[in-house]
Amino acid sequence: MNEELTPKTNQFEEIISIIDSARTRAMKAVNAELIQMYWEIGAYVSERVKGGGWGKSIVVDFSVFLQSHYPTVKGFSAQNIWRMKQFYETYCDNEKLSPLVREIPWTNNLLIMTGCKTDEAREFYLRLCIANRYTKRELDRQIGSMLYERTMLSDAKHKELIAGNGGLAALRDSYVFEFLDIEEPYKEKDLRRQIVSHLKDFILEFGHDFTFVGEEYRVQVGNTDFFIDLFYNRALTCLVAIELKIDVFRPEHMGQLNFYLEALDRDVKKANENPSVGLILCTGKDDTVVEYALSRTMSPTMVADYTLHLPDKRILQNKLRELTELALESGDEVETS
């Protein structure tokens, strides 16, 4: 009986994508209407507070009124109504960002609104959230790890290295692996083992476009086997070889990775894929040494450092502010998206 049903079942599978697409559109429409309702309530409350007639006590009464009329509907607490007011006032004069807020859930909007101090940071996380469909937990982690500041500093610092090579623009020069359960001193195999056991968080740090191909993926060259930590990036349509190092970057690291990239391009890469990209992850690096090491290589490669602890928020913010001030003084613009 199972054999007879299999062809029919395969035919039925074709309808799944239609149903899933319809459900996704429906959920997006419901979310957009919910955000629009919060927007209009926020505008209503904002106007009355500005007029001087409303204060905290009236908003509490307003909350009780709404909850009595809609007892099964959540979201009408006094605290949330004040958030609606803040939400409206944050974006009402920003024609660029106001359409974006309707594409993500309310809880994610709250994280971005309260966790970001500038429109540039808000735009960064809004677009990132839309593109990656982050859950609340995933978005909270990205904001907490200062992804915006790290990305902006990384792009500025390595602009000359990634110019003309759009593939490397998907990579940063600094990563945070605070989720790894590992203590110093540790060996490369310990680091690799922890990454594999926390693969979901590792992928989140790199971006949802990354997928895991294999730990120590075997590539045979001649009569010798070589093993590569291999990923794939859907946006770049290419294999990504990652070399893990438990010390600072040294020029000799490049030779090994270039060999791996050549082997991947000759024997593993498919005809429709772009040339493989390499990433060396180390505990530290001298940017001048990195520039010299990369200056003569033809392989698309980046060197990044990593830390096992969350970065100091104030230090990163100060660095980004200094960078922005220097860019303004020189007449350049700091790209934010």
N, C-alpha and C positions, 0 to 999 in steps of 0.2 A: 504493500500500500504506500509506503514511504517513497518508493521509487517512482510510483505513478504520480504522486503529488509534487515531486521535485520540479518538473518543468513548469507546472502551473504556478508553483510558489515563486519561481524565478520571474515569471511574467508579472505576478502580483507585486514583486519588489519594485518594479518600475514606477509604481504609483507613490512609493514612499517619499521620493524627492518632492513630488507635487504637494503632498500633505505637509511635509516638513517646511517647505517654502511658505505655504499658506499660513501655517502656525506662526512662523517667524514674523511674517508681515503683520499678522493680527496682534502679536505681542508688542511689536514696535508701535503700531497704531494706538494701542491701549496706553502704552507708556507715554507716547507723545501727548495724548489727551490729558493724562494725569499731570504731566509737567506743565502743560498749558493752564490747567485749572489752578495749580499752585502758583503759577506766575500771575494769574489774574487776581487771586486772593491776596497775594503779596502786594500787588499794585493798589488794591483797594485799601488794605491796611496802611500802606506807606502814605497814601494821600491823606488819610485821616489823622495819622500821627503828625505829619507835617503841618496840618491845619491846626494842631494844638488841642484837638478835642479828644484824642485817644491817648491812653496810657496803659500801664500794665494791667490795672484792674478791669478796664473795659475789654482788653484782649482776652482776659480770663473769662469774662461774661460771654464774649463772642464765641470762645471755645466751647463753653457749656451749651450755648444755643445750638451750635452746629452739631455737637455730639448727641444732643437730645433729638434733633431732627434726623440724624443719620447714625443710629446707635450701632449698626453693624460695620460702619466704615471707619477704618483706622486712619490716623494722620491728622486729626483735627485738635490735637492737644495744643495748649497755649504756647508751649515751647516750639512746636513745629510751625505754628502760625508766625511766630517771630522769625523763624528761619525762612519762611516764604517771603516775608518782607525783606530780609537781608538778601535773599536770592534775587528778587526782582531788582533791588537797588544796585546789586553788584553788576548785573548784565543789561539793565534797561537801556543804557546809552551806548552799548557795544553791539553794533550791527553784525560784526564779524563772529562774535562768540554766541550771541543769543540763539541762533538756529542750532548750534551744536549741542546745547544743554538739553534739547528735546530728544536727543538720540541716545541718551544714557539714563540708567535708573536714578531715582531720587536719592537713594543712599550714596551712590557714587558722586552725584552732584554735590552733596553735602561734604564729602571728603575733600573734593577739589576746592570748593568754596572756602572751607575753613583751613585747609592745609596749604594754600597758596597765597602769596602776598601780591603777586603781579599778574596782569593780564597775560603776559608772555608765558608764565608758568601754567596758568589755567588753560590756555590754548594748547600747550604741550600735552597736558594730561587728558584733556577732553578728546583730542585727536587720537592719542594713544589708546584711550579707553574704547573709543568707537572702533578703531582698527582691530584691536585684540579682544574685544568683548570681555573685558576684565570683570571678574567677580569683585565684590566688596573687599574680600581678603587680599586678593591679588593687587588691586589698586592701592589699598592701604600700605602694602609692603613696598610698592614702587615709590610712593610719596615719602614713606619713612626712610627709605634708603637714599633719598635725595637724587633720584634718577634724573630729574630735570637739570639740576646743577652739574651733576657728573657728565651728562651728555653735552651740555653747552661748553663746559671746560674742555672736554675731550675733542669736540669738533674744532674748537678754536686752536688748540694746541697742535693738532695733527692736520690742519687744513692743507698744508703743503704736501703732506704725505698721501692724502686721499684725493687730491685734485686730479681730475681726469680718470679716476678709477672709482666709479659709483658703487661698486661692490663693497668696498671697504667702508663706505659711509654707513653701512648697517651695523658696523662694529664700533665699540668704544675703546678707549685706552685705559679704562679702569673698571673693575668689577668688584662686587661685594658678595661674599659667600658666608654671611653670618649664620645661615641655616645649617651649616655643616657641624656635625658633632665630632670635633677633632681638636686635640690639644697639641701644642708644640712640646718637644720636637716631633715631627712626623716625616714619613717617607712618601715618595711619589705614589707608591702603590696604595698607601693609606688614604691619600688625598683622592685618588681615582676611585677607590672603593666607596668613600663617603659621597662623592658626586653621583655615582650610579645609584646609591641608595636614596639619594635626595634629588632624583632626576627631575621631578616636576618643578621644584623650586629653582634648580639650575637652569632649566629651560625658561622659566619666568624671568630670571635675571637677564638672559640673552634676548628674549623676545619670542612670541608664539610662532614666528615664522621658522624657528629652528626645530628640527626633529632629530631624534637620536637614531643613528644608523647602527653603531656598535662600539662596545668597549674593546680596545685592542683588536680592531678589525684587521684581518690577515690579508696582506698583499704580498704576492710572491714575485721577486725580481731575480731572474736567473734561477739559481738553485737555493736561494736564501729567502726565508720568510721574514717579513717586517710587520709590525703591529701598530696600528694607528687608532687613536681615539677620534672617531669619525661622526660628523653631524651633516645635516643637509638643511639648506636654507631655501624655503619655497619662494620667497620674494626675489632672491638672487638667482634662483634656479642653478644652484651649484653645490658641490660637496664642500664641507668645511673641515679641515684637519686641525685639531687642537692639540698643541704640545703643552703638557703640564710640567712646570718646573717649580721646585721648592726653594730656589735661590734667585738671585738677581739675574737680569738678562746679561748674557755674554754673546759676542758675535758668532761664536761657533754653533750656537743654537740654530742659526739660520741655515747652515749647510744641511743639517739633518732634515729640517722641515721642507726645504726646497726639493730634496730628494723624494720625500713623501708626495709632494704635490706633482712632481713629474710622473711618479708611478701611478698615482690616481688618475691623472689626465690620460695616460697611455692605456691603462688596463681596466679602469673602473668607470670613469666618466662616460655617460651616454652621449650620443651624437647631438642630441637636442639641448644638452646642458652647457652652461658656461664654464670656463676654466676654474679649477678648484681654488679655493681661498684658504690661506693658512693663518692661524692665530696662535701666538706664543703667549701663554699665561705664566707670569713669573711674580715673585714677591716684590720686586722693585726694578727700576730701570733708570738709566741716565739717558735723557732724551737726545743728547748729542751723540752718544754711542749708538742709539737706535737709528738716528738719521744716517750716520755713516754706514751702518750695517745694511740699511735698506737702499742706499743710494744707487748701488750697481745691480741689485737683484731685479729680475724681470717678473718674478712671481708676485701675484697679489697677496701681500702678507702684512699683518699688523702685529705689533708687540703691545701687550697690555699687562698691567699689574693687577693684582687682586689682594683683597684683605679679608680676614675672617671676622672682622668687626664692623659694625655700622659706622660710617664716617661722622666726624664732628660737624654738626649742622652749621654752626656759626662760622667755622673755618671755610667751608665750601661756599656759603653765602657771601662771605667777605671776598673770597677769590673771584667769584662771579661778578660782584659789584665792581671790583678793581678792573676786571677785564672790560666790563661794559663802559666804565668811565674812560679807559684808555681808547676804546673803539670810538667813542663819541668825540674825544679830543682829536683823533686822527681823521675823523670824518667817515669812518667805516661803520657798518651796521653789523650787529651781532645777530645771526640768524637764529630763530627760535622754533622753526618748524620746517 
